[in-house]
Amino acid sequence: MATLSSIRPTLLDLAKRTDPDGSISTVIEILNETNEILDDIVFVEGNLPTGHRTTIRSGLPTPTWRQLYGGVQPTKSRTVQVTDNCGMLEAYAEVDKALADLNGNTAEFRMCEDRPHIEGIGQEITDTLFFGNETSAPAEFTGFAPRFNDLSGPENADNIIDAGGTGTDNASIWLVVWGDQTCHGIVPKGSTAGMQFHDKGQVTIENIDGSNGRMEAYRSHYRFDAGLTVRDWRYVVRICNIDRSLLNRVYTSGTFASSSANLPDLMFQAMELIPNMNAGRPAFYMDRTTRSWVRRQVAAGVQNSTLSMEDFGGKQILAYNGIPLRRVDALAADEARIV
């Protein structure tokens, strides 16, 4: 009995969502986040029932300078295979049928309860895109951060730029070029991309009270099968160790005061690490505070601003040198120093 009110709406919840005229209130969703990466990510059907296997060329054949009457040994290229897995993210929304029918606004009340489930799935997918780690959470898929978290070890360390922060309140800016040959989301072979919704309608819930009691309820089911594959690591760049507490816009003698990271300069460095911007759809990702500092530093340090408003898919988007600056609230959490 103790768990009922924590997982299903009650009469008190209904009262809090009802206007004086008896209609369902418009709930102000202050817990919603802005995670614009979901507008950009390209999803491709995987070649495995549980994910996607990518073959990467790891070595080129070596040609030979031949002299007259000299021989040439045959050579071959080398390849390796990398498998990325998908995760299954699901949620159920259940509400007592009598409660939903109480004031004649059944569909409206159910939708009021369904919306936060949709928002929660979107937030969880975004968080996993960056911080998911199959090693510590096997049900998830592996995101960007565990792949780009070592400044000295793997080959992709070349695409990690150290902004110099040494504290524990660091942030990261990500530059990702989305494309079917660079980096993209994956869904299991034979499945559907995006969120799947199933209205289960009226169902009987067994053992509702822990004493084998039953209840008639309305049930909605949500499912999002997704994963991430970085087919070519050169098309993802992480600017890490941005110390939030030191960010400053006072610009003198070509530098910012108080040991602040020079965000526009770091972003230019990131852009130069990408082999070919035309290989896909590039975008910068950062949290709200970091994006604010990017705009303020550009305004303070650059006479002719490199910021512009560009049209992407019919929307006006803030861009830096033509690359969208996308806000991702999932990146707002403080990060430890990357070494």
Backbone torsions as a table, in degrees:
resi	resn	phi	psi	omega
1	MET	NA	-32.1	-173.8
2	ALA	-66.8	-20.9	-175.3
3	THR	-91.8	-8.8	-173.5
4	LEU	-59.6	-50.4	-174.4
5	SER	-70.4	-17.7	-177.1
6	SER	-87.0	-19.4	-176.6
7	ILE	-120.1	-10.6	179.8
8	ARG	-136.1	145.8	180.0
9	PRO	-62.7	148.9	-179.9
10	THR	-119.6	179.8	175.2
11	LEU	-59.7	-35.7	177.3
12	LEU	-63.3	-41.3	176.6
13	ASP	-62.3	-41.0	178.9
14	LEU	-62.1	-44.3	-179.9
15	ALA	-60.8	-37.7	-179.3
16	LYS	-72.0	-15.7	-176.7
17	ARG	-111.4	11.3	-176.8
18	THR	-110.2	128.4	175.7
19	ASP	-76.2	165.2	179.2
20	PRO	-56.8	-28.0	-179.2
21	ASP	-84.5	3.8	177.1
22	GLY	93.4	-7.2	179.3
23	SER	-82.6	163.2	179.7
24	ILE	-76.8	129.6	-177.4
25	SER	-66.4	154.2	168.1
26	THR	-81.8	112.7	-176.0
27	VAL	-81.9	129.5	176.7
28	ILE	-82.6	113.4	-171.4
29	GLU	-86.5	77.5	-178.2
30	ILE	-72.8	-12.5	178.8
31	LEU	-88.7	-7.0	179.0
32	ASN	-64.2	148.2	177.9
33	GLU	-117.3	162.0	173.0
34	THR	-103.1	110.3	-179.3
35	ASN	-128.2	81.8	-170.5
36	GLU	-73.7	-6.0	177.0
37	ILE	-63.3	-27.7	179.9
38	LEU	-67.9	-19.2	175.8
39	ASP	-80.1	-18.0	-172.4
40	ASP	-103.5	-35.3	-169.7
41	ILE	-59.5	135.1	177.9
42	VAL	-96.4	124.5	177.9
43	PHE	-102.0	132.9	180.0
44	VAL	-125.7	138.7	177.2
45	GLU	-65.8	128.8	-179.4
46	GLY	-71.6	165.9	178.6
47	ASN	-99.2	8.2	176.4
48	LEU	-127.6	152.6	178.2
49	PRO	-62.2	-20.9	-178.1
50	THR	-118.7	6.7	-178.8
51	GLY	168.0	-138.9	-174.8
52	HIS	-149.8	137.4	176.9
53	ARG	-112.2	124.9	-177.7
54	THR	-110.7	133.7	174.3
55	THR	-99.3	121.7	-175.7
56	ILE	-115.6	133.2	177.0
57	ARG	-77.2	119.7	-175.4
58	SER	-105.0	-8.1	179.2
59	GLY	-160.0	144.6	-179.6
60	LEU	-100.4	152.1	174.1
61	PRO	-65.1	148.5	-178.4
62	THR	-101.2	116.9	178.3
63	PRO	-75.7	166.6	-176.6
64	THR	-124.4	135.1	170.3
65	TRP	-78.9	113.4	-173.5
66	ARG	-100.5	135.6	170.7
67	GLN	-90.9	164.5	175.9
68	LEU	-57.4	132.4	-179.6
69	TYR	67.3	12.0	177.5
70	GLY	-93.4	157.0	-178.8
71	GLY	-98.3	160.5	178.0
72	VAL	-127.5	125.3	178.9
73	GLN	-81.4	136.6	176.6
74	PRO	-68.8	144.9	178.3
75	THR	-132.9	170.0	179.2
76	LYS	-144.3	161.9	175.2
77	SER	-82.5	167.5	178.9
78	ARG	-120.9	144.4	179.0
79	THR	-134.4	156.2	173.1
80	VAL	-131.4	156.3	179.0
81	GLN	-115.2	136.6	179.7
82	VAL	-122.9	130.1	179.8
83	THR	-109.3	126.6	175.3
84	ASP	-111.2	135.3	-177.1
85	ASN	-100.6	157.6	175.0
86	CYS	-101.5	157.4	173.5
87	GLY	-116.6	157.9	178.0
88	MET	-110.4	113.2	178.7
89	LEU	-106.3	121.1	-175.4
90	GLU	-133.3	156.5	175.9
91	ALA	-152.6	148.1	173.8
92	TYR	-119.3	137.3	170.9
93	ALA	-112.1	120.5	-178.6
94	GLU	-127.1	137.1	178.8
95	VAL	-141.2	138.3	178.3
96	ASP	-56.0	128.2	-177.4
97	LYS	-58.2	-42.1	-178.9
98	ALA	-63.3	-36.4	179.5
99	LEU	-69.2	-45.0	-179.3
100	ALA	-65.5	-33.1	-178.2
101	ASP	-85.6	-2.3	-166.8
102	LEU	-57.4	-43.0	-176.9
103	ASN	-116.5	18.9	174.5
104	GLY	80.5	6.0	-179.8
105	ASN	-113.0	52.6	-173.6
106	THR	-56.8	-53.5	-176.5
107	ALA	-62.7	-41.0	-178.6
108	GLU	-65.8	-41.7	178.9
109	PHE	-65.6	-41.4	178.9
110	ARG	-63.6	-41.0	178.6
111	MET	-64.2	-37.2	177.6
112	CYS	-59.8	-33.6	179.3
113	GLU	-85.3	-26.9	-178.9
114	ASP	-74.3	-35.5	-174.8
115	ARG	-55.3	-47.9	-179.8
116	PRO	-65.0	-26.8	175.1
117	HIS	-65.9	-41.0	178.6
118	ILE	-64.3	-44.9	178.5
119	GLU	-62.4	-42.0	-179.9
120	GLY	-62.5	-39.3	177.7
121	ILE	-65.3	-42.5	178.7
122	GLY	-61.0	-41.8	179.2
123	GLN	-66.8	-40.1	-178.6
124	GLU	-68.4	-40.3	177.5
125	ILE	-61.5	-45.0	-179.0
126	THR	-63.7	-44.9	179.4
127	ASP	-60.4	-39.7	-179.3
128	THR	-71.8	-32.6	177.1
129	LEU	-56.5	-33.2	-179.8
130	PHE	-98.0	-42.8	-168.4
131	PHE	-116.4	-0.6	179.1
132	GLY	-59.2	142.4	-177.1
133	ASN	-146.1	109.0	-179.3
134	GLU	-63.8	-23.8	-179.0
135	THR	-66.0	-43.1	-178.5
136	SER	-95.4	-22.1	179.7
137	ALA	-137.5	86.1	-172.2
138	PRO	-58.3	-24.5	-178.4
139	ALA	-76.1	-18.0	-179.7
140	GLU	-84.3	176.9	167.0
141	PHE	-107.4	162.3	-176.6
142	THR	-85.7	126.1	-178.4
143	GLY	-91.7	-163.3	-176.0
144	PHE	-70.8	-46.4	-170.3
145	ALA	-57.9	-46.3	178.8
146	PRO	-65.0	-19.0	179.2
147	ARG	-85.5	-25.3	-177.2
148	PHE	-126.1	70.4	-174.2
149	ASN	-135.8	19.0	-177.7
150	ASP	-140.7	116.9	-176.1
151	LEU	-77.4	-13.4	-173.1
152	SER	-127.3	-11.1	-171.4
153	GLY	-88.6	-87.2	-170.7
154	PRO	-72.2	171.3	-178.1
155	GLU	-61.4	-34.9	-177.1
156	ASN	-74.1	1.9	172.9
157	ALA	-60.6	-23.3	176.3
158	ASP	-60.8	-22.2	-178.3
159	ASN	-104.1	21.3	173.2
160	ILE	-114.9	119.3	-178.3
161	ILE	-103.9	124.6	-178.6
162	ASP	-89.3	116.9	179.7
163	ALA	-83.6	-4.1	171.3
164	GLY	97.8	-4.9	-179.3
165	GLY	-68.8	140.8	-179.1
166	THR	-120.0	-0.5	-177.6
167	GLY	-84.2	-160.9	-179.1
168	THR	-114.3	6.2	179.6
169	ASP	-112.7	41.0	-176.1
170	ASN	-81.1	159.7	176.3
171	ALA	-129.0	166.9	176.3
172	SER	-129.5	148.0	168.4
173	ILE	-114.4	133.3	-179.1
174	TRP	-113.8	136.7	170.4
175	LEU	-114.5	118.0	-176.8
176	VAL	-125.4	134.2	173.6
177	VAL	-107.0	106.4	-176.8
178	TRP	-81.7	133.2	176.5
179	GLY	-177.8	162.6	-176.1
180	ASP	-72.6	-11.6	177.2
181	GLN	-112.5	1.9	-175.9
182	THR	-117.9	-69.4	-178.2
183	CYS	-155.6	132.6	-178.7
184	HIS	-159.7	163.1	172.4
185	GLY	-77.8	158.5	179.3
186	ILE	-132.1	150.8	171.0
187	VAL	-126.4	150.5	-178.1
188	PRO	-57.2	150.4	179.5
189	LYS	-55.8	128.2	178.2
190	GLY	85.3	2.0	-178.4
191	SER	-103.7	177.8	-176.4
192	THR	-103.4	136.4	178.2
193	ALA	-76.0	147.1	176.4
194	GLY	90.7	-177.2	-177.6
195	MET	-77.6	133.3	177.0
196	GLN	-106.0	132.5	-178.5
197	PHE	-120.9	133.6	177.2
198	HIS	-131.8	119.0	175.2
199	ASP	-83.9	106.5	-178.1
200	LYS	-78.1	-9.8	178.5
201	GLY	69.1	-147.2	-178.5
202	GLN	-82.7	128.8	-179.8
203	VAL	-134.7	159.5	174.5
204	THR	-101.5	120.8	179.1
205	ILE	-93.7	122.7	-178.3
206	GLU	-84.6	151.0	174.2
207	ASN	52.4	43.7	-175.1
208	ILE	-64.5	-31.1	-175.3
209	ASP	-107.4	7.6	-177.9
210	GLY	79.7	1.0	-179.9
211	SER	-125.8	33.8	178.9
212	ASN	67.5	21.8	174.3
213	GLY	-77.9	160.2	-177.9
214	ARG	-124.3	156.7	179.6
215	MET	-148.0	138.4	172.6
216	GLU	-83.4	132.0	-175.3
217	ALA	-145.2	162.3	168.5
218	TYR	-98.6	137.3	-176.9
219	ARG	-130.2	135.4	172.1
220	SER	-119.7	141.9	-178.5
221	HIS	-122.4	131.7	178.7
222	TYR	-121.7	141.4	178.6
223	ARG	-147.1	136.9	178.7
224	PHE	-136.5	104.3	175.1
225	ASP	-91.0	123.6	-175.0
226	ALA	-155.2	157.9	173.7
227	GLY	-154.6	-178.2	-179.1
228	LEU	-138.1	134.7	173.6
229	THR	-127.8	131.4	173.9
230	VAL	-104.7	93.7	-174.4
231	ARG	-72.1	-33.5	178.8
232	ASP	-135.2	104.4	-173.8
233	TRP	-61.5	-18.6	-178.9
234	ARG	-68.3	-11.8	-177.9
235	TYR	-101.9	16.3	172.0
236	VAL	-131.1	128.5	178.7
237	VAL	-126.7	133.5	175.7
238	ARG	-112.8	123.9	168.9
239	ILE	-97.4	106.4	-173.2
240	CYS	-109.8	175.8	176.6
241	ASN	57.7	42.8	172.4
242	ILE	-87.3	107.2	-177.4
243	ASP	-75.3	108.8	-177.3
244	ARG	-60.9	-37.4	-174.9
245	SER	-69.5	-16.5	-177.9
246	LEU	-102.2	-5.9	-176.5
247	LEU	-61.9	135.7	-173.9
248	ASN	-148.4	154.9	179.5
249	ARG	-115.0	6.1	177.7
250	VAL	-77.4	112.5	-170.2
251	TYR	-114.7	114.0	177.6
252	THR	-140.9	141.0	176.2
253	SER	53.9	37.6	174.4
254	GLY	79.1	12.4	179.0
255	THR	-145.2	164.8	177.9
256	PHE	-97.2	148.9	-174.4
257	ALA	-72.8	166.9	172.6
258	SER	58.3	36.0	177.9
259	SER	58.9	26.0	-179.4
260	SER	-68.0	143.1	172.5
261	ALA	-64.6	139.0	176.3
262	ASN	-90.5	90.4	-171.9
263	LEU	-63.3	-44.7	178.1
264	PRO	-58.3	-40.6	179.4
265	ASP	-65.1	-43.5	179.3
266	LEU	-62.5	-36.9	179.4
267	MET	-69.3	-35.1	173.6
268	PHE	-63.3	-40.6	177.6
269	GLN	-61.0	-42.3	179.8
270	ALA	-61.6	-42.2	-179.4
271	MET	-62.0	-36.4	-178.8
272	GLU	-73.2	-15.9	177.2
273	LEU	-80.2	-16.8	-179.9
274	ILE	-78.3	124.3	-177.5
275	PRO	-61.2	-40.4	-175.3
276	ASN	-154.0	106.5	-179.1
277	MET	-64.1	-21.3	-179.1
278	ASN	-83.3	2.0	-179.8
279	ALA	-75.8	-11.1	-179.8
280	GLY	-171.8	-152.5	-177.5
281	ARG	-112.0	104.8	-176.1
282	PRO	-82.7	152.7	174.8
283	ALA	-160.9	144.2	171.2
284	PHE	-91.4	143.5	177.8
285	TYR	-128.0	132.1	-179.6
286	MET	-159.4	164.8	178.3
287	ASP	-79.7	172.1	-174.5
288	ARG	-60.1	-45.1	-177.5
289	THR	-64.6	-44.0	-179.6
290	THR	-65.0	-40.7	178.7
291	ARG	-63.8	-36.6	176.9
292	SER	-61.0	-42.7	179.1
293	TRP	-68.0	-34.8	175.3
294	VAL	-58.4	-47.9	-178.1
295	ARG	-63.9	-41.5	-177.6
296	ARG	-70.6	-37.4	179.1
297	GLN	-70.6	-38.6	176.9
298	VAL	-62.2	-43.4	179.7
299	ALA	-64.1	-34.9	-176.7
300	ALA	-82.1	-33.1	-170.1
301	GLY	-107.2	-8.8	-175.9
302	VAL	-122.1	123.3	-177.7
303	GLN	-67.5	-45.3	176.9
304	ASN	-105.9	104.7	-171.1
305	SER	-58.1	138.6	176.2
306	THR	-95.5	5.2	175.2
307	LEU	-89.1	144.9	179.5
308	SER	-153.8	163.4	173.0
309	MET	-100.3	119.7	-177.5
310	GLU	-114.9	154.7	177.9
311	ASP	-93.9	115.3	176.4
312	PHE	-124.8	112.0	179.1
313	GLY	61.4	33.2	178.5
314	GLY	84.7	1.8	178.6
315	LYS	-113.0	145.1	174.1
316	GLN	-83.2	117.4	-174.8
317	ILE	-121.9	137.6	174.6
318	LEU	-67.7	131.8	-176.9
319	ALA	-132.0	152.3	177.4
320	TYR	-120.2	113.7	-173.8
321	ASN	52.5	38.5	177.4
322	GLY	84.2	-2.7	-179.8
323	ILE	-102.6	126.5	-177.8
324	PRO	-58.7	138.6	171.9
325	LEU	-99.7	105.2	-172.2
326	ARG	-102.8	135.8	-179.8
327	ARG	-89.9	130.1	178.6
328	VAL	-132.4	104.8	-177.9
329	ASP	-66.7	-20.4	177.1
330	ALA	-64.0	-17.8	179.8
331	LEU	-90.1	6.1	-175.7
332	ALA	-73.6	-18.8	-177.9
333	ALA	-67.3	143.6	177.6
334	ASP	-67.3	142.1	-179.1
335	GLU	-113.7	145.7	173.0
336	ALA	-73.5	161.9	-179.4
337	ARG	-65.2	134.7	174.8
338	ILE	-91.5	128.3	-178.7
339	VAL	-125.4	NA	NA
